[in-house]
Amino acid sequence: MQENFIIYNEEYVLIKDILKSLKTNTRAEIVFITDSEGHCIASTGEMEDSHLNSISSLIAGSMAAVNGIGQMLKVEKFTTILTESTDKNLHISSINDRTMLIVIFDNSSNLGIIRFRVKSAIQDLEKVFITINEKLKLSAFEEGSSPFEGVSDADIDEIFGD
């Protein structure tokens, strides 16, 4: 299991802006990002949270399964999955090793435009996630140090009112 990652407010706003722009420019119904464990990170569009969380989980499992097939076929990694039906379609793309971008769209959207816009959005999202990782590295505690270093019993008593 991977450690949960932190998204700072400034980067979250950037992510939401990228998703909103992608949704508008592709006429998608919903656009969202999920992590490899199936947790929805950010979304734009209308869908019940419970459905979004379930879909995120299933998509993460699907991507893992497809990449398992890829290993058997000696393919390093599949980066995109396209699933089509008569009325709804899914375009799933890897952003990095931990995150995926999902676009749910109907047949009024153009697949070529979706592929083009997703490619551009992924480049923008990669930059945002690099910034997040750099911020996390800067704020990380040195190995072996405690996050409670410098906190006295008096400080704890003051916080908890003892």
HUJOBEL-V897049 format. One record per helix or strand of 3 or more residues. SS is the DSSP state (A for helix, B for strand). FROM is the first residue (numbers start at 1). TO is the last residue. Records with the same first field share a line. If there is no record, write none. Layout:
SS->FROM-TO / FROM-TO
//
This chain:
A->9-26 / 49-72 / 111-139 / 153-160
B->30-35 / 40-45 / 80-84 / 88-94 / 99-106
//
